[in-house]
């Protein structure tokens, strides 16, 4: 049974941070680590002791994790950045929260003895001879140790301790991946044998001057040696265990939101009955008022979980090649149950959320193509724009002449001109993008147009069919992306205050465009009136655009099952990176890399000198067998990754690529891992260093083809719209929703069935006055009973399967003694 772990966290803001600069302020940013590996870095908020970040991330960690830590730093232009403090959360602390951990937490001091990482490979055996007792400890190797020296490495040695006895290995210089291969023996007296005793293995960094640095320890209960004749395993290194003191809030605090989701994923065959029920809902749709698995799912879905459920369903039906029928089914239900066209899709129903998530899943690259140039221009220009008289601040304007201060009227006129220019560019870019829009989106909108036109055919409702599409297209897709570009991956950082205000005004204007100008002049914001003429002039072109958008053949969309949300030829990620040479003299390291423009699709990773260069080099994605970070000391450079490929002869080739920062590094690692996640020849281990000077820089082994000294992380990815489709994990999410709402379904459908049956046997007024209506109602009730019974049986079977597999895991002898 596979394990699926997802970690969601949001770094909201900080307060009362200490001043680290001579100016009496700080320039704070956050570094986020999972098990001491950096996974994210926030933007720096300059000169602010109460910074707001509002940055959020999702991580998929199939192998689990132990701790999540947030380090607050003060950025310095010269010298090393200052450490302000940290917050460390264990997996158990996060998992103990019923829903979401959401609170202010005081920062604690950073203790080097607590900043440990890595694992050590040991064997332990208790040998009982007639004349003596020997504790034999084989210290084989360690990996991913913390760097303690300025070179980015350590000089590690291990020490085995029991009672008053101890022994040490040799020191291995300049490595974080030492291979000792040594056996240490401790002679023990019989009276020293105790079930309560503990064998301790410590790892230290040897220093010629000063005291040695602590690298971690392992504590093994002596009782385990009695249960297991030969204990052999990798053990996670733990800190000394000093109690962290929050300094009484003197270091400030962070407001964090953290949520952990852990699932045990069953083999695919167990989920097939539930998948069949979901598929039946859309390939054999019944009458509008009839019950289906999807309508039952909406009944048991809470408002808080509806968005996650909607995205999960979109992915399930994308994988089945049935996303258009799925959306058509939900939209038909919504349209036919709406009497007033003014309220159509105004609620956060499952159909509304499904359309939103569908557009994000299949249209994100399209949105980038349409909006990114104008968004980048707005960020680069940083214009001061304001229309609200109550918010105009003349101190924020720049004097552009010698005539004196700029007046309020001049600010407003200048703002109108710039907003009109930006809005025109945005609208022109959107209405000129018919051919760029993904066909599956166009077909879904065509079906929506058809359903709305059928339901609201009256002449006075002529615009409703346009508003239904533009409401999603403009109000729920393009406008939110303009308002918060970072959340749609249009920018790496949030906008500053000035740019954010410009984006807000443009988002408001675009919403009015999406509403076809029907609500202009009716709101409180009359100061937006200068933009009304350009909005009204765009209405005709927007309608023409929507007509062209849905002018597409239905069968152009594939109904074949798929593994990704994008087509193979679509560019998933692109940008300038530095390609490093694997070999070369250390003194010439600055000349050993070349700037290249990279493109990533689900089929190839290619690069050239410039985006317009005609000749490209490329590697097939199906040949990729690992995508990993490179140790800093390999090139004396940060943020380097390696892409390892295997040719038809089984030979491994490695390309080293440097990114500009840790966020870009994680984004590229995640993107390449996603497109290669189904490759069959993925490596279990890799070398974090390079083979130079006849040896690996990481583990110091001489043989080039020796297996890697560190574990690969092929399925560790950032969660976003481009996540690979995973039918089993997605169906598991739906199963959990049904499991939580099982009692509600049973109460609604099965008890009422008995009451209806009794009423039918006695006869009643309904059967006399309206026999056909009563018969139809009874038929729907009976169908609901049958479906509910089928669904609840499927849920109970899945529940039993989980219990069976969980029992097998608990009985696994490898889990009996230790889980270190």
HELIX and SHEET records of a PDB file:
HELIX    1   1 UNK A   91  UNK A   95  1                                   5    
HELIX    2   2 UNK A  112  UNK A  114  5                                   3    
HELIX    3   3 UNK A  190  UNK A  192  5                                   3    
HELIX    4   4 UNK A  223  UNK A  227  1                                   5    
HELIX    5   5 UNK A  247  UNK A  249  5                                   3    
HELIX    6   6 UNK A  268  UNK A  283  1                                  16    
HELIX    7   7 UNK A  293  UNK A  300  1                                   8    
HELIX    8   8 UNK A  306  UNK A  320  1                                  15    
HELIX    9   9 UNK A  323  UNK A  336  1                                  14    
HELIX   10  10 UNK A  341  UNK A  343  5                                   3    
HELIX   11  11 UNK A  350  UNK A  381  1                                  32    
HELIX   12  12 UNK A  394  UNK A  396  5                                   3    
HELIX   13  13 UNK A  408  UNK A  431  1                                  24    
HELIX   14  14 UNK A  439  UNK A  455  1                                  17    
HELIX   15  15 UNK A  459  UNK A  461  5                                   3    
HELIX   16  16 UNK A  464  UNK A  470  1                                   7    
HELIX   17  17 UNK A  471  UNK A  478  3                                   8    
HELIX   18  18 UNK A  479  UNK A  483  1                                   5    
HELIX   19  19 UNK A  485  UNK A  488  5                                   4    
HELIX   20  20 UNK A  497  UNK A  514  1                                  18    
HELIX   21  21 UNK A  526  UNK A  531  5                                   6    
HELIX   22  22 UNK A  532  UNK A  549  1                                  18    
HELIX   23  23 UNK A  554  UNK A  556  5                                   3    
HELIX   24  24 UNK A  586  UNK A  591  5                                   6    
HELIX   25  25 UNK A  621  UNK A  623  5                                   3    
HELIX   26  26 UNK A  632  UNK A  635  1                                   4    
HELIX   27  27 UNK A  662  UNK A  675  1                                  14    
HELIX   28  28 UNK A  727  UNK A  740  1                                  14    
HELIX   29  29 UNK A  742  UNK A  745  1                                   4    
HELIX   30  30 UNK A  746  UNK A  750  3                                   5    
HELIX   31  31 UNK A  751  UNK A  762  1                                  12    
HELIX   32  32 UNK A  765  UNK A  769  1                                   5    
HELIX   33  33 UNK A  771  UNK A  811  1                                  41    
HELIX   34  34 UNK A  813  UNK A  815  5                                   3    
SHEET    1   A 5 UNK A 101  UNK A 106  0                                        
SHEET    2   A 5 UNK A 253  UNK A 265 -1                                        
SHEET    3   A 5 UNK A   2  UNK A  15 -1                                        
SHEET    4   A 5 UNK A  52  UNK A  60 -1                                        
SHEET    5   A 5 UNK A 717  UNK A 718 -1                                        
SHEET    1   B 4 UNK A  37  UNK A  41  0                                        
SHEET    2   B 4 UNK A  28  UNK A  34 -1                                        
SHEET    3   B 4 UNK A  67  UNK A  74 -1                                        
SHEET    4   B 4 UNK A  82  UNK A  90 -1                                        
SHEET    1   C 4 UNK A 179  UNK A 188  0                                        
SHEET    2   C 4 UNK A 133  UNK A 143 -1                                        
SHEET    3   C 4 UNK A 119  UNK A 128 -1                                        
SHEET    4   C 4 UNK A 230  UNK A 236 -1                                        
SHEET    1   D 4 UNK A 165  UNK A 168  0                                        
SHEET    2   D 4 UNK A 156  UNK A 162 -1                                        
SHEET    3   D 4 UNK A 198  UNK A 205 -1                                        
SHEET    4   D 4 UNK A 213  UNK A 221 -1                                        
SHEET    1   E 7 UNK A 617  UNK A 620  0                                        
SHEET    2   E 7 UNK A 604  UNK A 608 -1                                        
SHEET    3   E 7 UNK A 593  UNK A 600 -1                                        
SHEET    4   E 7 UNK A 573  UNK A 580 -1                                        
SHEET    5   E 7 UNK A 652  UNK A 658 -1                                        
SHEET    6   E 7 UNK A 640  UNK A 646 -1                                        
SHEET    7   E 7 UNK A 624  UNK A 629 -1                                        
SHEET    1   F 2 UNK A 685  UNK A 686  0                                        
SHEET    2   F 2 UNK A 710  UNK A 711 -1                                        
SHEET    1   G 2 UNK A 691  UNK A 692  0                                        
SHEET    2   G 2 UNK A 695  UNK A 696 -1                                        
END                                                                             
